[in-house]
C-alpha cells in the first residue's frame, strides 16, 4: 500500500540535511493521504540553570524564574501540601544560590 504524506518545508530540510529521523505525528486525511507534523523541540536557553525536584523542576533564566511541580493524588505516602512546601523551599534555596553566585 502506498500512502502520500505531506510535510512542511522545515521538516523536509531537516531530513535532507542528514538527520535521518524526525519525530512527529501523522494525521490521515484519507486512507491513502496524510499530513506529518513534527514535534516541537525547545532548546535550553543559554545562561539558564535548573535543578530536578522529586515532583518537578525549578529553573532560573535571564528573564524569569520558574517552578513546576506535578504531584499525583494517588501517590503513596505523599501529602500534596507537604510536597509543595518542601519542594518550593528547595527551589527557593536554589534560586538564592544562583543569585548569590551570579550577581
C-alpha positions in Angstrom: 0.0 0.0 0.0 1.2 3.5 -0.8 0.4 6.5 1.3 1.2 10.1 0.2 2.5 12.2 3.1 2.7 16.0 3.1 5.3 17.6 5.4 6.5 21.1 6.0 9.5 22.6 4.2 11.3 22.8 7.5 10.7 19.1 8.2 11.9 18.2 4.7 15.1 20.3 5.1 15.8 18.6 8.4 15.5 15.2 6.8 17.6 16.1 3.7 20.4 17.7 5.8 21.4 14.3 7.1 19.1 14.0 10.1 17.6 10.7 9.1 14.9 10.7 11.8 12.2 13.2 12.7 9.6 12.6 15.5 6.1 13.7 15.0 2.5 12.7 14.4 0.8 11.5 11.3 -2.8 12.5 10.6 -4.6 10.7 7.8 -6.8 12.8 5.6 -8.0 9.7 3.7 -6.8 6.1 3.6 -4.1 7.0 1.1 -3.1 10.6 2.1 -1.8 12.1 5.3 -0.1 15.1 6.9 3.0 14.9 9.0 3.5 17.3 11.9 6.9 17.3 13.6 7.0 17.6 17.4 8.3 20.9 18.6 11.7 20.9 20.2 12.6 23.6 22.6 16.3 24.1 23.2 17.6 25.1 26.6 18.4 28.8 26.6 22.0 29.7 27.3 22.6 31.0 30.8 19.8 29.1 32.4 20.3 26.9 35.4 17.9 24.3 36.8 17.5 21.5 39.4 15.4 18.5 39.3 13.0 18.0 42.2 11.2 14.9 43.2 8.0 16.1 41.6 9.2 18.7 39.1 11.9 21.2 38.5 13.0 24.7 39.2 14.8 26.9 36.7 16.4 30.3 36.6 16.8 32.1 33.3 18.0 35.6 32.3 14.5 37.0 32.5 12.4 34.6 34.6 12.3 32.1 37.4 10.1 29.0 37.1 8.9 26.3 39.5 6.9 23.4 38.0 5.5 20.6 40.2 3.3 17.6 39.3 2.1 15.5 42.1 -0.2 12.5 41.6 -3.1 12.5 44.0 -2.9 8.7 44.3 0.9 8.6 45.1 1.5 6.6 48.2 2.9 8.2 51.4 2.7 11.7 49.9 0.7 14.6 51.2 0.5 17.1 48.3 0.6 20.2 50.5 3.7 18.9 52.3 5.4 18.1 49.0 4.6 21.6 47.7 6.0 23.2 50.8 9.2 21.1 50.9 10.0 21.3 47.2 9.2 25.1 47.0 11.6 25.6 49.9 14.3 23.6 47.9 13.6 25.7 44.8 13.8 28.9 46.8 17.2 27.9 48.2 18.4 27.1 44.7 17.3 30.5 43.4 19.1 32.2 46.2 22.3 30.3 45.5 22.1 31.1 41.8 21.5 34.8 42.5 24.4 34.8 45.1 26.8 33.4 42.5 25.6 35.4 39.5 25.1 38.8 40.9 
